[in-house]
Amino acid sequence: MSEARSYRVSSQRFLPTLRLAAVVLCATAFLLPGAQAATAAKKKAAVSADSSRKASTGASAKRSSGKPVANVDKADKSVSGGRNVVATIRQKNGRTVVAVQRRSIVRVAEAAPARQSFGQMAGLHSTEDALDLKSSVALVIDQDTQEVLFSKNDHAVLPIASLTKLMTGLLISEAKLPSDELVTITQDDVDTEKFSRSRLVVGTSLPRGELLHLALMSSENRAAHALGRTYPGGLSTFVSVMNAKAKMLGMKDTRYVEPTGLSSRNQSSAQDLALLVNAAYADATVRQLSTSPEYQVEVGNRTLQFNTTNRLVKSPDWDIGVQKTGYISEAGQCLVMQAKIAGRKLIMVFLDSAGKFSRIGDAERVRRWVEATHMGRPNPGLQQAFAHAAS
């Protein structure tokens, strides 16, 4: 069976050459007799015309010293050998010439239309705002005074993508599980929702602490899933704890179905996510790992370099206390942060931003606006909700 398959595969290499040869033979067999007959008829007519000219011109033809002019005809006939092969018969200087030409085929693939996010389908991007943000949902709150500095569609409930991992990391940190305990990546951790890639191949074993680092810093999906899967009681228990924690924090619009954010059924609002950022900032481990710029892990005999998904972490213009990014097509580009700007600790939430770098641009725009114009007049705003989250 394997030898027969090998023969078929090898023979396919010669199919283009065999096809060209077949076209040449067919063209010669079918067109050559007609071309030869046409040539004979032309010669006969030429002889007859020459006799007439000799009879009428007499001796003047003998005085002619010009050389005979070669007789070159245009293409006589052509035959197609398929969509990209053409054979042409020509008569040149009394000889029959068969020319075979392969035509280039250019295939233009139609670009698939970009999938719309939930926010786009809901028309949230038509909402105008004073800062002209690209995010359809935004919220900026003073963490100390709970003053709402800026809001845009902040009650809209949308998919949150990898912002989910902020809750995952918070629960793993609070569980106080052994950070040096080895956790092995299994087939269960492979993404069958979006088929995203990972450098943590099945069989990789890393300490739980390193997986937590990769999940929060570089948004590693298999790391986050393995953390939830190995939680005491298993994955279903972990998801239940995620939802219970959300309820305890006062996140009334939030629902989790898995620990990575690959599912669009993980949903929340900007109001709820501000509460989560506030709680995550209170955890020293989450603060440290989420704002780490880079990290190396040893996998077998290889050293793998991982980097943060938020380039603002490396910027000297930013003082970030906790952060997380996220993206799936249903959610758009997402970003949550706690950062100190102009001496104020601010919580910022950007959801459903259109464009690869637009969430970063929105954060920069808000920072410049706060530095240039906002004087900071306290307003109770979400004070009750934050007090409940802290209790």
N, C-alpha and C positions, 0 to 999 in steps of 0.2 A: 504493500500500500504506500509506504513512504517513498520507495523508488519511483513508482508511477507518478506520484505527486511531484517529485523532483524533476522528472522528465518534462512534465507539463510546464512547470515553472521555467525551466531552461529554454524550452522551445519558444516561449513567449518573447524572448529577447530578439528572435529572428523574424517575428511577424511583420514588422515594418518593411524589412528588406524583401521578404517573400511577396508582400503586397505590391511593392514597386515592380518587381520582376513580372508578376502576373499582369499588371497594367501594360507593360511594354509588349509582352507577348500577344495580349489581346489586341492592342492597337496595331501591331504589325500584321497579325493574322487577318483582321477585318478591314483595315484601311489600306494596306500595302497593295492588294490587287487593284483596287480602284485607282490608287495613285499611279500604278504602273500603266494601267489602261489610259489614264489621262495623259501620261507622258508620251505613250506611243501615238495617240491621236494628235498631240501637239507637234511631234516630230514629222508625222505625215503631212500635216497642214503646212509645216515649215518648208518641207521639200517642194510641195506644190507651189507655194508662194515664191520660192527661190527660182523655180523654173520659169514662172511668169516674169519675174524681174529680169532674168537673163534674156528672155525673148524680147523684152521691151527696151532694155538698156544697151544690149549688145556689148560693144567693146568698152563702153564706159565703165562697166563693172570690172573689167580687167585692169583699167588704169587705177582702180581704187587700191590704195596701199594701207588702208586702216585695218587694225587688228579686230578680230571678232569680239563682240561684247558678251560677257558672261551673262547667262540667263538666270536671274534669281527671282523666284516666285514668292509671294506672300504665303502665310500659313494656309494650308489646304484644308485640313480637317483636324478636329480635336476630339478626344474621348476622355470622359471623367472616370477616375478610379476610386471614387468615394468623395467625401466632403473636402478632403485636403490634398488630393493627387489628381493631376491632369496631364495627359499625354497629347502632344501636338505633332502632326505629320507635315513636313515641309519638303518641297522639291528645290534643290540647290545644285546648280551646275550639272543637271542631269542625274543627280543622285537623290535617293530618298532618305531623309533624315528624320528619325523619331526622337523627340525631346520630351523628357518626363520632368515635371515640375511639382514640387511639394509646396503647398501654400501654408503660410503660418496662420494659426487660428488663435485669436485673442478672445478669451472668455472673461467677461465682466460679471462678477458676482454681485447680486443686489445686496446692499447693506440692510441687515435686519433692523427694523425700527427700534429705537431705544425704549426699554420698558419704563413706563411711568411709575413714579413712587406713589404711595398712598396719598401723600400730601398734594401731589400734582393732580391726581384724579379727583381729590376733594376740592380743588380750586384754591388751595391755601396760598399758592405762589402769587395770586393776584392781589394779595393784601399788601398795601404800600406802608412803608414806615419811614421815619425821619432820617434814619441812618442808611437807607437803601441797602439793607442786608440781603444776601442771597439765600439765607435760611428762611424757610417758610414759618418756622417756629423759633422764638428766641425769648430768653428771660435772663435778666441781670439783677441780682439781689445783693445788698450789703449783708454780709454774713453776721455782723455784730448787731446791727440795728434792725435787720429784716426789712429795710426800705427797698421797695421795688424801683430800681432806676430805669429799667426798660423792659417792656413786654410786647410780645407779638404772637398771637394765637396760642398763648401759653396753656390753655385748657384742652387743646386738641390732643386726642389720643392716637398715637402713631407707632409703627414698629420702631424699635430702638437699636436693633443690630447688636454690635459688640459692647455697647454701653451696659448690656446684660452682665458682662464679666466683672463690673464693679461690684455688683451684688454677690456674684460667685466668690470673688476674692475676699470680700468682707466676711462672708459666712465661714470660709475656710480658715481665715485668720482668727475669728472669734471661737472656732471650734477647738483651737489649741491642739490640733493633731500633731504627731511627731513630724517635724519639718525634714528630718534626715531619713525618714522611711522611704524606701524605694517604691515607686509606682511605675508599673509597666504599661506602655501604650499597647492597646489591643485593637482588633478589628472593629470592636464596638465604638471606638473613638474616631473612626474614619468618617468623614463628612459625606453622608448620602443625601443631604438636603440641597447643598449648592455645589458639591464636589470640589471644594476648595483644596488647595495644595498644602502640604506640611512637610517640613524637613525632619519631623519626628516620626520615623518609619515605625511600622508595627514591630514590636519587640524591643523598642527602646525603653530603657529603665533609667529614671532620674529621680532624685530626691523630691519629695512633695514640695519643699520650699523652692526648688528651682522651677518646677512646673508652675507654681503660683507666680513667680517672678516673670516667666515668659507670658503667662496669660494676661497679666496686668500691664506689662511694659510693651510687648510686641503683639498682643492680641492673638496669641497662639490658640487655635481652636481645639486641637487635640489635647493640649495641656489642660484647657478649661474643662473639657468633657471628662477627661480622666480624673480630675479633681472631684467632680460631681459624682462620677461612677463609683469611686472608692470611698465616698463619704459613708460613715456608719449608717447602715440601713439601705444603702444603694442609691441609684439615681432617682428613683421615684420619691424616696424619702427626702433627698436633697431638694428636689423641685418643690415639694410641699413646704419645706423649711424656707425656701426663697419667698414663696407667696405669703407665708406667715410673717416673715420679717418685714415684707413690704407693708402688710396690714398694720403691724406694730408701729412702723414709722409714719403712718398716716397717709400712705400712698394709695389712695382710693381708686385711681384709674389704672393701676398697674397689674399686669398678669404675666407670669413666667410659665413656659412649658419645657424649657431645657436650659442648660447653663452657659451656652456659647453665644447666643444671639443670632445664629444662622437661621432660625425660624422666624418668619414674619409675625407669628402669633405671640411673640414676646413684645408686649406693647406697654406704653406709658405716656405720660404727659410731661411737659416742662416743669409744671408745678411739682409733680411727684419726684422727678429726677433731681430737682434742687434739694429736696429732703434727703435723698440718697447721697448726694455729694456731701452734704453737711455731716451725715453719719459716717461716711467713708473717711472724711478728713480727721475725724476723732480717733481713727485707728492708725497707730504709728507704722505698722507693717504695710498697710495699704498705701499710706502716704509715701513711704520710702520706695516701694517697688514700682508704683505707678509712675513715679517721676524719675526713675532710673533711665539714663540716656542709652545705655548699651550693656550687654551681658554676654559672656561666653560660657558654653556648657561643653563638657566632654562626653561624646557619644562614641563608644568603642575606641577606635584609634584616631578619631577625628575630633577637631575642635570647631564647634559651630558658633558663629557670631550672630547675635540677635540685636536689633536696634529698636528704639522707641518708634511708635507710629505717629507721634506728635512732635513735629520739628520745633515747636515753640519751647519744648523742654530744654533744648540746647541753646536757646537764644538768651543773650545777656540782658535783653530788654524785658524779660519776663521773670517773675518770682512766683512759681507755680507750686501749690501745696499738694494737690491731688488732681488727677486728670484721667480721662479715658476717651478714646475715639471709637467710631463704629461706622460700618457701611455694609449694606446689602441694597440691591436695587429697589426693594420695596420701601426702605427707610431713607434712602439718600445718604449724604454725608452728614455724620453726627459728631458732636463734641461736647463734653462737659468738663468744667474745670473749677477749681478754687484757686484764685490768684490774688496777689497783693498788687494793687494799682493805686498810685498816688496816696499811699499810706492807708488804703482801705482794703479790707479783705472782702473780695467779691466772689460770688458763685455765679457762673455763666453756663447757660444751656443753649446749644444750637442744634436744631433738628431739621432734617430734610433739606439740607443745603444742596443746591444744584452746582455741580462742577467739582473737580478733584481737589482744588486748593481753596474753594470758596469758604469752607468752615474756618480755615486759618485766617483768611482775609476778613471774615466777619469779626473774629476775635480781635484782630489788630485794629479794626475800625472802632470797635467798642472801647478798646484801651485808649486810643487817641482821643476819643470823645470824652471819656471820663477825665483824662488828664487835662484836657483843655477847658472843659466847660462845667463839670459837675462839682458843686460845692458840698453836697452831702447834707441834706436836711432829713433827719430821722422821720420815719413814717412806720407805724406799727405793722401794716401790711400782713406778712405771714408770721408774725411773732408768735401767735398761738400755736401754729403748726410746728414751728421749730422748737418751741418749748415742749410740745408733746413728744417730738422725735428725740429730744435730749433726755427725757425722763425714762 
